[in-house]
Amino acid sequence: MTSLPGNTLAYYDNMAQRVNSSAWDGAWYVQYFDADGTPLGSHTNQQGQIHINAQAWGVISGFAPDERASRALDAVNAHLNTRNGIKLSTPGFNGFDPTKGGVDDLSARR
């Protein structure tokens, strides 16, 4: 990462710090936050607790420190891995919630 031009490394480091201070919920990376700051994709949620994209990008970006990268990928394996491949999220949503937008309605879009 040290060969990045100009302030790019400083921006990267700043974003990595923000992601790790805000989006790590103690078990894995949160998918996103509602306008009121409520997390979606957190172990505290009843539905949509874990999403593959948040874990993948935390690791691919290099933002996740080694221990968190391992924990995020272990969580993917434990919660999203099936004999047919990796699920997008789990547990599933049981209907549309207008406060969550379309993320809870993916199954109805098939």
Biopython code that builds the backbone (N, CA, C, O; Angstrom):
import numpy as np
from Bio.PDB.StructureBuilder import StructureBuilder

atoms = [
    (1, "MET", "N", (0.802, -1.200, 0.000)),
    (1, "MET", "CA", (0.000, 0.000, 0.000)),
    (1, "MET", "C", (0.851, 1.273, 0.000)),
    (1, "MET", "O", (0.306, 2.357, -0.207)),
    (2, "THR", "N", (2.129, 1.186, 0.218)),
    (2, "THR", "CA", (2.950, 2.386, 0.340)),
    (2, "THR", "C", (3.252, 3.049, -0.993)),
    (2, "THR", "O", (3.816, 4.143, -1.010)),
    (3, "SER", "N", (2.897, 2.427, -2.110)),
    (3, "SER", "CA", (3.182, 3.023, -3.409)),
    (3, "SER", "C", (2.014, 3.839, -3.971)),
    (3, "SER", "O", (2.028, 4.196, -5.149)),
    (4, "LEU", "N", (1.017, 4.134, -3.160)),
    (4, "LEU", "CA", (-0.136, 4.893, -3.622)),
    (4, "LEU", "C", (0.221, 6.371, -3.733)),
    (4, "LEU", "O", (0.978, 6.885, -2.910)),
    (5, "PRO", "N", (-0.318, 7.068, -4.745)),
    (5, "PRO", "CA", (0.044, 8.478, -4.978)),
    (5, "PRO", "C", (-0.603, 9.442, -3.992)),
    (5, "PRO", "O", (-1.692, 9.186, -3.478)),
    (6, "GLY", "N", (0.077, 10.546, -3.739)),
    (6, "GLY", "CA", (-0.467, 11.663, -2.976)),
    (6, "GLY", "C", (-1.010, 11.275, -1.618)),
    (6, "GLY", "O", (-0.364, 10.563, -0.848)),
    (7, "ASN", "N", (-2.216, 11.760, -1.337)),
    (7, "ASN", "CA", (-2.862, 11.520, -0.046)),
    (7, "ASN", "C", (-3.655, 10.223, -0.002)),
    (7, "ASN", "O", (-4.370, 9.971, 0.968)),
    (8, "THR", "N", (-3.541, 9.402, -1.031)),
    (8, "THR", "CA", (-4.359, 8.194, -1.113)),
    (8, "THR", "C", (-4.151, 7.289, 0.088)),
    (8, "THR", "O", (-5.127, 6.764, 0.624)),
    (9, "LEU", "N", (-2.939, 7.092, 0.521)),
    (9, "LEU", "CA", (-2.673, 6.231, 1.674)),
    (9, "LEU", "C", (-3.305, 6.806, 2.945)),
    (9, "LEU", "O", (-3.836, 6.060, 3.767)),
    (10, "ALA", "N", (-3.247, 8.114, 3.102)),
    (10, "ALA", "CA", (-3.875, 8.741, 4.271)),
    (10, "ALA", "C", (-5.387, 8.549, 4.236)),
    (10, "ALA", "O", (-5.999, 8.279, 5.270)),
    (11, "TYR", "N", (-6.005, 8.688, 3.044)),
    (11, "TYR", "CA", (-7.450, 8.454, 2.903)),
    (11, "TYR", "C", (-7.797, 7.000, 3.213)),
    (11, "TYR", "O", (-8.780, 6.714, 3.897)),
    (12, "TYR", "N", (-6.982, 6.097, 2.704)),
    (12, "TYR", "CA", (-7.183, 4.659, 2.941)),
    (12, "TYR", "C", (-7.114, 4.367, 4.443)),
    (12, "TYR", "O", (-8.000, 3.710, 4.990)),
    (13, "ASP", "N", (-6.077, 4.850, 5.097)),
    (13, "ASP", "CA", (-5.908, 4.602, 6.528)),
    (13, "ASP", "C", (-7.067, 5.186, 7.325)),
    (13, "ASP", "O", (-7.535, 4.573, 8.285)),
    (14, "ASN", "N", (-7.533, 6.371, 6.931)),
    (14, "ASN", "CA", (-8.653, 7.004, 7.604)),
    (14, "ASN", "C", (-9.922, 6.174, 7.445)),
    (14, "ASN", "O", (-10.657, 5.962, 8.409)),
    (15, "MET", "N", (-10.176, 5.704, 6.223)),
    (15, "MET", "CA", (-11.373, 4.902, 5.997)),
    (15, "MET", "C", (-11.286, 3.573, 6.744)),
    (15, "MET", "O", (-12.278, 3.125, 7.319)),
    (16, "ALA", "N", (-10.121, 2.944, 6.741)),
    (16, "ALA", "CA", (-9.948, 1.682, 7.469)),
    (16, "ALA", "C", (-10.236, 1.880, 8.953)),
    (16, "ALA", "O", (-10.896, 1.048, 9.576)),
    (17, "GLN", "N", (-9.747, 2.968, 9.513)),
    (17, "GLN", "CA", (-9.991, 3.256, 10.931)),
    (17, "GLN", "C", (-11.481, 3.451, 11.178)),
    (17, "GLN", "O", (-12.014, 2.944, 12.165)),
    (18, "ARG", "N", (-12.157, 4.176, 10.297)),
    (18, "ARG", "CA", (-13.592, 4.432, 10.467)),
    (18, "ARG", "C", (-14.414, 3.148, 10.332)),
    (18, "ARG", "O", (-15.342, 2.916, 11.107)),
    (19, "VAL", "N", (-14.075, 2.329, 9.358)),
    (19, "VAL", "CA", (-14.794, 1.060, 9.183)),
    (19, "VAL", "C", (-14.624, 0.189, 10.423)),
    (19, "VAL", "O", (-15.592, -0.391, 10.914)),
    (20, "ASN", "N", (-13.409, 0.095, 10.925)),
    (20, "ASN", "CA", (-13.164, -0.767, 12.078)),
    (20, "ASN", "C", (-13.735, -0.212, 13.376)),
    (20, "ASN", "O", (-14.084, -0.980, 14.272)),
    (21, "SER", "N", (-13.834, 1.102, 13.490)),
    (21, "SER", "CA", (-14.414, 1.663, 14.718)),
    (21, "SER", "C", (-15.938, 1.692, 14.676)),
    (21, "SER", "O", (-16.578, 1.673, 15.727)),
    (22, "SER", "N", (-16.535, 1.738, 13.476)),
    (22, "SER", "CA", (-17.989, 1.858, 13.363)),
    (22, "SER", "C", (-18.693, 0.592, 12.912)),
    (22, "SER", "O", (-19.794, 0.305, 13.382)),
    (23, "ALA", "N", (-18.094, -0.165, 12.024)),
    (23, "ALA", "CA", (-18.814, -1.269, 11.383)),
    (23, "ALA", "C", (-18.488, -2.648, 11.961)),
    (23, "ALA", "O", (-19.144, -3.624, 11.599)),
    (24, "TRP", "N", (-17.517, -2.755, 12.827)),
    (24, "TRP", "CA", (-17.241, -4.045, 13.479)),
    (24, "TRP", "C", (-18.147, -4.145, 14.690)),
    (24, "TRP", "O", (-18.090, -3.294, 15.577)),
    (25, "ASP", "N", (-18.989, -5.180, 14.738)),
    (25, "ASP", "CA", (-19.943, -5.284, 15.845)),
    (25, "ASP", "C", (-19.502, -6.251, 16.933)),
    (25, "ASP", "O", (-20.272, -6.569, 17.840)),
    (26, "GLY", "N", (-18.276, -6.713, 16.842)),
    (26, "GLY", "CA", (-17.754, -7.656, 17.824)),
    (26, "GLY", "C", (-17.776, -9.087, 17.335)),
    (26, "GLY", "O", (-17.094, -9.944, 17.896)),
    (27, "ALA", "N", (-18.551, -9.359, 16.293)),
    (27, "ALA", "CA", (-18.634, -10.705, 15.728)),
    (27, "ALA", "C", (-18.281, -10.712, 14.243)),
    (27, "ALA", "O", (-17.660, -11.656, 13.754)),
    (28, "TRP", "N", (-18.673, -9.663, 13.530)),
    (28, "TRP", "CA", (-18.404, -9.515, 12.102)),
    (28, "TRP", "C", (-18.702, -8.081, 11.689)),
    (28, "TRP", "O", (-19.085, -7.258, 12.520)),
    (29, "TYR", "N", (-18.525, -7.780, 10.398)),
    (29, "TYR", "CA", (-18.775, -6.427, 9.902)),
    (29, "TYR", "C", (-20.255, -6.241, 9.577)),
    (29, "TYR", "O", (-20.889, -7.105, 8.972)),
    (30, "VAL", "N", (-20.788, -5.095, 9.991)),
    (30, "VAL", "CA", (-22.176, -4.712, 9.741)),
    (30, "VAL", "C", (-22.335, -4.384, 8.259)),
    (30, "VAL", "O", (-21.433, -3.804, 7.654)),
    (31, "GLN", "N", (-23.468, -4.749, 7.672)),
    (31, "GLN", "CA", (-23.730, -4.467, 6.264)),
    (31, "GLN", "C", (-23.910, -2.967, 6.017)),
    (31, "GLN", "O", (-23.255, -2.396, 5.145)),
    (32, "TYR", "N", (-24.792, -2.335, 6.780)),
    (32, "TYR", "CA", (-24.989, -0.886, 6.677)),
    (32, "TYR", "C", (-25.768, -0.395, 7.885)),
    (32, "TYR", "O", (-26.199, -1.180, 8.729)),
    (33, "PHE", "N", (-25.942, 0.930, 7.951)),
    (33, "PHE", "CA", (-26.685, 1.562, 9.029)),
    (33, "PHE", "C", (-27.850, 2.334, 8.428)),
    (33, "PHE", "O", (-27.710, 2.986, 7.394)),
    (34, "ASP", "N", (-29.011, 2.252, 9.093)),
    (34, "ASP", "CA", (-30.160, 3.058, 8.690)),
    (34, "ASP", "C", (-29.866, 4.525, 8.969)),
    (34, "ASP", "O", (-28.862, 4.858, 9.598)),
    (35, "ALA", "N", (-30.751, 5.398, 8.497)),
    (35, "ALA", "CA", (-30.583, 6.837, 8.695)),
    (35, "ALA", "C", (-30.499, 7.197, 10.176)),
    (35, "ALA", "O", (-29.849, 8.176, 10.543)),
    (36, "ASP", "N", (-31.157, 6.407, 11.027)),
    (36, "ASP", "CA", (-31.117, 6.689, 12.465)),
    (36, "ASP", "C", (-29.943, 6.011, 13.169)),
    (36, "ASP", "O", (-29.820, 6.089, 14.392)),
    (37, "GLY", "N", (-29.077, 5.342, 12.392)),
    (37, "GLY", "CA", (-27.893, 4.700, 12.960)),
    (37, "GLY", "C", (-28.080, 3.256, 13.369)),
    (37, "GLY", "O", (-27.157, 2.640, 13.903)),
    (38, "THR", "N", (-29.263, 2.703, 13.127)),
    (38, "THR", "CA", (-29.520, 1.308, 13.467)),
    (38, "THR", "C", (-28.758, 0.399, 12.501)),
    (38, "THR", "O", (-28.884, 0.555, 11.286)),
    (39, "PRO", "N", (-27.972, -0.546, 13.017)),
    (39, "PRO", "CA", (-27.217, -1.432, 12.121)),
    (39, "PRO", "C", (-28.102, -2.493, 11.476)),
    (39, "PRO", "O", (-29.077, -2.949, 12.072)),
    (40, "LEU", "N", (-27.756, -2.874, 10.273)),
    (40, "LEU", "CA", (-28.355, -4.028, 9.605)),
    (40, "LEU", "C", (-27.197, -4.925, 9.197)),
    (40, "LEU", "O", (-26.222, -4.473, 8.597)),
    (41, "GLY", "N", (-27.322, -6.191, 9.529)),
    (41, "GLY", "CA", (-26.219, -7.111, 9.298)),
    (41, "GLY", "C", (-25.357, -7.238, 10.539)),
    (41, "GLY", "O", (-24.152, -7.477, 10.454)),
    (42, "SER", "N", (-25.984, -7.076, 11.683)),
    (42, "SER", "CA", (-25.294, -7.178, 12.971)),
    (42, "SER", "C", (-25.783, -8.421, 13.708)),
    (42, "SER", "O", (-26.916, -8.865, 13.517)),
    (43, "HIS", "N", (-24.920, -8.971, 14.545)),
    (43, "HIS", "CA", (-25.342, -10.129, 15.336)),
    (43, "HIS", "C", (-26.498, -9.779, 16.266)),
    (43, "HIS", "O", (-27.138, -10.679, 16.809)),
    (44, "THR", "N", (-26.780, -8.488, 16.462)),
    (44, "THR", "CA", (-27.894, -8.067, 17.299)),
    (44, "THR", "C", (-29.232, -8.072, 16.569)),
    (44, "THR", "O", (-30.278, -7.973, 17.211)),
    (45, "ASN", "N", (-29.223, -8.184, 15.241)),
    (45, "ASN", "CA", (-30.464, -8.201, 14.459)),
    (45, "ASN", "C", (-31.118, -9.582, 14.526)),
    (45, "ASN", "O", (-30.429, -10.598, 14.622)),
    (46, "GLN", "N", (-32.443, -9.611, 14.476)),
    (46, "GLN", "CA", (-33.143, -10.890, 14.427)),
    (46, "GLN", "C", (-33.144, -11.471, 13.025)),
    (46, "GLN", "O", (-33.075, -12.689, 12.862)),
    (47, "GLN", "N", (-33.222, -10.616, 12.005)),
    (47, "GLN", "CA", (-33.206, -11.058, 10.611)),
    (47, "GLN", "C", (-32.058, -10.347, 9.908)),
    (47, "GLN", "O", (-31.702, -9.225, 10.265)),
    (48, "GLY", "N", (-31.486, -11.003, 8.914)),
    (48, "GLY", "CA", (-30.389, -10.400, 8.173)),
    (48, "GLY", "C", (-29.191, -10.089, 9.055)),
    (48, "GLY", "O", (-28.576, -9.031, 8.922)),
    (49, "GLN", "N", (-28.861, -10.998, 9.948)),
    (49, "GLN", "CA", (-27.779, -10.766, 10.903)),
    (49, "GLN", "C", (-26.413, -10.611, 10.246)),
    (49, "GLN", "O", (-25.614, -9.768, 10.653)),
    (50, "ILE", "N", (-26.150, -11.419, 9.237)),
    (50, "ILE", "CA", (-24.836, -11.394, 8.609)),
    (50, "ILE", "C", (-25.001, -11.396, 7.094)),
    (50, "ILE", "O", (-25.823, -12.131, 6.548)),
    (51, "HIS", "N", (-24.211, -10.568, 6.428)),
    (51, "HIS", "CA", (-24.234, -10.437, 4.971)),
    (51, "HIS", "C", (-22.838, -10.705, 4.431)),
    (51, "HIS", "O", (-21.851, -10.247, 5.007)),
    (52, "ILE", "N", (-22.750, -11.435, 3.342)),
    (52, "ILE", "CA", (-21.458, -11.789, 2.764)),
    (52, "ILE", "C", (-20.676, -10.560, 2.305)),
    (52, "ILE", "O", (-19.461, -10.504, 2.496)),
    (53, "ASN", "N", (-21.345, -9.577, 1.705)),
    (53, "ASN", "CA", (-20.618, -8.439, 1.138)),
    (53, "ASN", "C", (-19.806, -7.678, 2.172)),
    (53, "ASN", "O", (-18.670, -7.293, 1.898)),
    (54, "ALA", "N", (-20.361, -7.455, 3.344)),
    (54, "ALA", "CA", (-19.636, -6.706, 4.374)),
    (54, "ALA", "C", (-18.382, -7.453, 4.813)),
    (54, "ALA", "O", (-17.348, -6.838, 5.073)),
    (55, "GLN", "N", (-18.474, -8.780, 4.896)),
    (55, "GLN", "CA", (-17.310, -9.566, 5.314)),
    (55, "GLN", "C", (-16.263, -9.604, 4.198)),
    (55, "GLN", "O", (-15.069, -9.427, 4.438)),
    (56, "ALA", "N", (-16.739, -9.836, 2.980)),
    (56, "ALA", "CA", (-15.815, -9.927, 1.843)),
    (56, "ALA", "C", (-15.045, -8.629, 1.645)),
    (56, "ALA", "O", (-13.825, -8.647, 1.481)),
    (57, "TRP", "N", (-15.758, -7.493, 1.660)),
    (57, "TRP", "CA", (-15.079, -6.227, 1.411)),
    (57, "TRP", "C", (-14.199, -5.787, 2.568)),
    (57, "TRP", "O", (-13.192, -5.112, 2.357)),
    (58, "GLY", "N", (-14.566, -6.161, 3.789)),
    (58, "GLY", "CA", (-13.685, -5.882, 4.911)),
    (58, "GLY", "C", (-12.334, -6.557, 4.745)),
    (58, "GLY", "O", (-11.296, -5.997, 5.099)),
    (59, "VAL", "N", (-12.362, -7.773, 4.198)),
    (59, "VAL", "CA", (-11.129, -8.543, 3.991)),
    (59, "VAL", "C", (-10.427, -8.122, 2.701)),
    (59, "VAL", "O", (-9.226, -7.852, 2.713)),
    (60, "ILE", "N", (-11.164, -8.064, 1.590)),
    (60, "ILE", "CA", (-10.561, -7.727, 0.288)),
    (60, "ILE", "C", (-9.901, -6.353, 0.325)),
    (60, "ILE", "O", (-8.827, -6.165, -0.247)),
    (61, "SER", "N", (-10.528, -5.402, 0.987)),
    (61, "SER", "CA", (-9.986, -4.039, 1.042)),
    (61, "SER", "C", (-8.705, -3.961, 1.862)),
    (61, "SER", "O", (-7.927, -3.017, 1.722)),
    (62, "GLY", "N", (-8.493, -4.949, 2.711)),
    (62, "GLY", "CA", (-7.355, -4.903, 3.618)),
    (62, "GLY", "C", (-7.652, -4.106, 4.876)),
    (62, "GLY", "O", (-6.765, -3.916, 5.708)),
    (63, "PHE", "N", (-8.891, -3.635, 5.032)),
    (63, "PHE", "CA", (-9.266, -2.869, 6.222)),
    (63, "PHE", "C", (-9.256, -3.746, 7.468)),
    (63, "PHE", "O", (-8.908, -3.282, 8.554)),
    (64, "ALA", "N", (-9.634, -5.001, 7.315)),
    (64, "ALA", "CA", (-9.751, -5.891, 8.470)),
    (64, "ALA", "C", (-8.363, -6.301, 8.962)),
    (64, "ALA", "O", (-7.582, -6.873, 8.202)),
    (65, "PRO", "N", (-8.051, -6.012, 10.228)),
    (65, "PRO", "CA", (-6.826, -6.565, 10.793)),
    (65, "PRO", "C", (-6.903, -8.099, 10.751)),
    (65, "PRO", "O", (-7.994, -8.659, 10.654)),
    (66, "ASP", "N", (-5.785, -8.757, 10.822)),
    (66, "ASP", "CA", (-5.742, -10.217, 10.651)),
    (66, "ASP", "C", (-6.757, -10.950, 11.523)),
    (66, "ASP", "O", (-7.455, -11.840, 11.036)),
    (67, "GLU", "N", (-6.850, -10.592, 12.799)),
    (67, "GLU", "CA", (-7.773, -11.288, 13.700)),
    (67, "GLU", "C", (-9.221, -11.093, 13.266)),
    (67, "GLU", "O", (-10.008, -12.040, 13.292)),
    (68, "ARG", "N", (-9.577, -9.881, 12.871)),
    (68, "ARG", "CA", (-10.947, -9.613, 12.428)),
    (68, "ARG", "C", (-11.224, -10.273, 11.083)),
    (68, "ARG", "O", (-12.329, -10.765, 10.855)),
    (69, "ALA", "N", (-10.256, -10.292, 10.205)),
    (69, "ALA", "CA", (-10.432, -10.979, 8.919)),
    (69, "ALA", "C", (-10.738, -12.448, 9.157)),
    (69, "ALA", "O", (-11.644, -13.007, 8.539)),
    (70, "SER", "N", (-9.993, -13.063, 10.040)),
    (70, "SER", "CA", (-10.230, -14.480, 10.358)),
    (70, "SER", "C", (-11.600, -14.682, 10.972)),
    (70, "SER", "O", (-12.313, -15.619, 10.613)),
    (71, "ARG", "N", (-11.970, -13.811, 11.895)),
    (71, "ARG", "CA", (-13.281, -13.939, 12.543)),
    (71, "ARG", "C", (-14.414, -13.710, 11.557)),
    (71, "ARG", "O", (-15.419, -14.419, 11.600)),
    (72, "ALA", "N", (-14.272, -12.732, 10.667)),
    (72, "ALA", "CA", (-15.307, -12.457, 9.667)),
    (72, "ALA", "C", (-15.475, -13.648, 8.730)),
    (72, "ALA", "O", (-16.598, -14.053, 8.431)),
    (73, "LEU", "N", (-14.362, -14.208, 8.268)),
    (73, "LEU", "CA", (-14.446, -15.356, 7.355)),
    (73, "LEU", "C", (-14.930, -16.612, 8.074)),
    (73, "LEU", "O", (-15.642, -17.426, 7.486)),
    (74, "ASP", "N", (-14.552, -16.776, 9.335)),
    (74, "ASP", "CA", (-15.090, -17.898, 10.115)),
    (74, "ASP", "C", (-16.602, -17.760, 10.277)),
    (74, "ASP", "O", (-17.326, -18.754, 10.231)),
    (75, "ALA", "N", (-17.080, -16.523, 10.466)),
    (75, "ALA", "CA", (-18.522, -16.290, 10.593)),
    (75, "ALA", "C", (-19.237, -16.604, 9.286)),
    (75, "ALA", "O", (-20.333, -17.165, 9.297)),
    (76, "VAL", "N", (-18.620, -16.245, 8.153)),
    (76, "VAL", "CA", (-19.194, -16.601, 6.850)),
    (76, "VAL", "C", (-19.313, -18.110, 6.745)),
    (76, "VAL", "O", (-20.356, -18.628, 6.348)),
    (77, "ASN", "N", (-18.259, -18.809, 7.096)),
    (77, "ASN", "CA", (-18.280, -20.267, 7.021)),
    (77, "ASN", "C", (-19.338, -20.858, 7.948)),
    (77, "ASN", "O", (-20.044, -21.791, 7.565)),
    (78, "ALA", "N", (-19.453, -20.333, 9.145)),
    (78, "ALA", "CA", (-20.393, -20.870, 10.122)),
    (78, "ALA", "C", (-21.846, -20.542, 9.801)),
    (78, "ALA", "O", (-22.732, -21.361, 10.048)),
    (79, "HIS", "N", (-22.106, -19.347, 9.249)),
    (79, "HIS", "CA", (-23.492, -18.898, 9.094)),
    (79, "HIS", "C", (-24.004, -18.863, 7.655)),
    (79, "HIS", "O", (-25.209, -18.979, 7.433)),
    (80, "LEU", "N", (-23.120, -18.707, 6.682)),
    (80, "LEU", "CA", (-23.559, -18.510, 5.294)),
    (80, "LEU", "C", (-23.200, -19.659, 4.360)),
    (80, "LEU", "O", (-23.757, -19.762, 3.267)),
    (81, "ASN", "N", (-22.292, -20.507, 4.767)),
    (81, "ASN", "CA", (-21.845, -21.595, 3.908)),
    (81, "ASN", "C", (-22.884, -22.713, 3.873)),
    (81, "ASN", "O", (-23.321, -23.198, 4.916)),
    (82, "THR", "N", (-23.270, -23.112, 2.678)),
    (82, "THR", "CA", (-24.210, -24.228, 2.506)),
    (82, "THR", "C", (-23.607, -25.215, 1.508)),
    (82, "THR", "O", (-22.593, -24.917, 0.878)),
    (83, "ARG", "N", (-24.208, -26.352, 1.367)),
    (83, "ARG", "CA", (-23.709, -27.335, 0.392)),
    (83, "ARG", "C", (-23.850, -26.833, -1.042)),
    (83, "ARG", "O", (-23.228, -27.372, -1.958)),
    (84, "ASN", "N", (-24.676, -25.791, -1.234)),
    (84, "ASN", "CA", (-24.881, -25.217, -2.561)),
    (84, "ASN", "C", (-24.113, -23.914, -2.782)),
    (84, "ASN", "O", (-24.236, -23.296, -3.839)),
    (85, "GLY", "N", (-23.332, -23.499, -1.801)),
    (85, "GLY", "CA", (-22.563, -22.263, -1.919)),
    (85, "GLY", "C", (-22.866, -21.297, -0.792)),
    (85, "GLY", "O", (-23.571, -21.632, 0.160)),
    (86, "ILE", "N", (-22.328, -20.103, -0.910)),
    (86, "ILE", "CA", (-22.464, -19.085, 0.128)),
    (86, "ILE", "C", (-23.761, -18.296, -0.076)),
    (86, "ILE", "O", (-24.037, -17.809, -1.172)),
    (87, "LYS", "N", (-24.549, -18.177, 0.995)),
    (87, "LYS", "CA", (-25.765, -17.360, 0.959)),
    (87, "LYS", "C", (-25.385, -15.886, 1.063)),
    (87, "LYS", "O", (-24.321, -15.552, 1.585)),
    (88, "LEU", "N", (-26.252, -15.005, 0.566)),
    (88, "LEU", "CA", (-26.019, -13.568, 0.670)),
    (88, "LEU", "C", (-26.152, -13.072, 2.100)),
    (88, "LEU", "O", (-25.367, -12.236, 2.548)),
    (89, "SER", "N", (-27.149, -13.590, 2.821)),
    (89, "SER", "CA", (-27.369, -13.189, 4.206)),
    (89, "SER", "C", (-28.198, -14.245, 4.913)),
    (89, "SER", "O", (-28.799, -15.113, 4.280)),
    (90, "THR", "N", (-28.219, -14.156, 6.236)),
    (90, "THR", "CA", (-29.028, -15.056, 7.056)),
    (90, "THR", "C", (-29.188, -14.452, 8.441)),
    (90, "THR", "O", (-28.350, -13.639, 8.830)),
    (91, "PRO", "N", (-30.217, -14.800, 9.209)),
    (91, "PRO", "CA", (-31.411, -15.502, 8.773)),
    (91, "PRO", "C", (-32.238, -14.618, 7.839)),
    (91, "PRO", "O", (-32.115, -13.393, 7.838)),
    (92, "GLY", "N", (-33.064, -15.262, 7.064)),
    (92, "GLY", "CA", (-33.833, -14.550, 6.054)),
    (92, "GLY", "C", (-34.877, -13.621, 6.643)),
    (92, "GLY", "O", (-35.278, -13.745, 7.801)),
    (93, "PHE", "N", (-35.300, -12.692, 5.814)),
    (93, "PHE", "CA", (-36.377, -11.777, 6.175)),
    (93, "PHE", "C", (-37.705, -12.437, 5.857)),
    (93, "PHE", "O", (-37.786, -13.257, 4.943)),
    (94, "ASN", "N", (-38.736, -12.095, 6.594)),
    (94, "ASN", "CA", (-40.040, -12.721, 6.363)),
    (94, "ASN", "C", (-41.063, -11.764, 5.773)),
    (94, "ASN", "O", (-42.266, -11.997, 5.887)),
    (95, "GLY", "N", (-40.600, -10.695, 5.145)),
    (95, "GLY", "CA", (-41.506, -9.748, 4.509)),
    (95, "GLY", "C", (-40.824, -8.417, 4.296)),
    (95, "GLY", "O", (-39.709, -8.195, 4.768)),
    (96, "PHE", "N", (-41.491, -7.542, 3.592)),
    (96, "PHE", "CA", (-40.933, -6.230, 3.274)),
    (96, "PHE", "C", (-41.100, -5.281, 4.446)),
    (96, "PHE", "O", (-42.188, -5.167, 5.009)),
    (97, "ASP", "N", (-40.034, -4.607, 4.810)),
    (97, "ASP", "CA", (-40.053, -3.589, 5.849)),
    (97, "ASP", "C", (-39.629, -2.276, 5.194)),
    (97, "ASP", "O", (-38.468, -2.135, 4.809)),
    (98, "PRO", "N", (-40.542, -1.311, 5.059)),
    (98, "PRO", "CA", (-40.195, -0.067, 4.360)),
    (98, "PRO", "C", (-39.047, 0.696, 5.017)),
    (98, "PRO", "O", (-38.405, 1.515, 4.360)),
    (99, "THR", "N", (-38.777, 0.449, 6.287)),
    (99, "THR", "CA", (-37.655, 1.122, 6.942)),
    (99, "THR", "C", (-36.312, 0.530, 6.537)),
    (99, "THR", "O", (-35.272, 1.149, 6.759)),
    (100, "LYS", "N", (-36.322, -0.657, 5.948)),
    (100, "LYS", "CA", (-35.089, -1.313, 5.522)),
    (100, "LYS", "C", (-34.846, -1.199, 4.020)),
    (100, "LYS", "O", (-33.737, -1.462, 3.555)),
    (101, "GLY", "N", (-35.852, -0.817, 3.265)),
    (101, "GLY", "CA", (-35.691, -0.751, 1.817)),
    (101, "GLY", "C", (-35.755, -2.124, 1.195)),
    (101, "GLY", "O", (-36.343, -3.041, 1.768)),
    (102, "GLY", "N", (-35.158, -2.274, 0.033)),
    (102, "GLY", "CA", (-35.254, -3.516, -0.720)),
    (102, "GLY", "C", (-34.382, -4.652, -0.228)),
    (102, "GLY", "O", (-34.543, -5.781, -0.693)),
    (103, "VAL", "N", (-33.460, -4.400, 0.696)),
    (103, "VAL", "CA", (-32.548, -5.447, 1.142)),
    (103, "VAL", "C", (-33.287, -6.605, 1.792)),
    (103, "VAL", "O", (-32.806, -7.738, 1.764)),
    (104, "ASP", "N", (-34.452, -6.335, 2.380)),
    (104, "ASP", "CA", (-35.195, -7.402, 3.039)),
    (104, "ASP", "C", (-36.154, -8.106, 2.102)),
    (104, "ASP", "O", (-36.890, -8.994, 2.532)),
    (105, "ASP", "N", (-36.165, -7.736, 0.845)),
    (105, "ASP", "CA", (-37.137, -8.273, -0.105)),
    (105, "ASP", "C", (-36.450, -8.971, -1.280)),
    (105, "ASP", "O", (-37.056, -9.116, -2.342)),
    (106, "LEU", "N", (-35.210, -9.401, -1.112)),
    (106, "LEU", "CA", (-34.472, -9.995, -2.227)),
    (106, "LEU", "C", (-35.129, -11.269, -2.746)),
    (106, "LEU", "O", (-35.112, -11.522, -3.951)),
    (107, "SER", "N", (-35.704, -12.070, -1.861)),
    (107, "SER", "CA", (-36.292, -13.324, -2.308)),
    (107, "SER", "C", (-37.504, -13.106, -3.195)),
    (107, "SER", "O", (-37.804, -13.951, -4.039)),
    (108, "ALA", "N", (-38.206, -11.995, -3.027)),
    (108, "ALA", "CA", (-39.401, -11.715, -3.835)),
    (108, "ALA", "C", (-39.040, -11.208, -5.228)),
    (108, "ALA", "O", (-39.922, -11.086, -6.077)),
    (109, "ARG", "N", (-37.783, -10.914, -5.481)),
    (109, "ARG", "CA", (-37.369, -10.360, -6.771)),
    (109, "ARG", "C", (-36.957, -11.416, -7.772)),
    (109, "ARG", "O", (-36.484, -11.070, -8.855)),
    (110, "ARG", "N", (-37.112, -12.655, -7.464)),
    (110, "ARG", "CA", (-36.697, -13.727, -8.371)),
    (110, "ARG", "C", (-37.598, -13.824, -9.555)),
    (110, "ARG", "O", (-37.392, -14.676, -10.420)),
]
sb = StructureBuilder()
sb.init_structure("model")
sb.init_model(0)
sb.init_chain("A")
sb.init_seg("    ")
for serial, (resi, resn, name, xyz) in enumerate(atoms, 1):
    if name == "N":
        sb.init_residue(resn, " ", resi, " ")
    sb.init_atom(name, np.array(xyz, "f"), 0.0, 1.0, " ", f" {name:<3s}", serial, name[0])
structure = sb.get_structure()
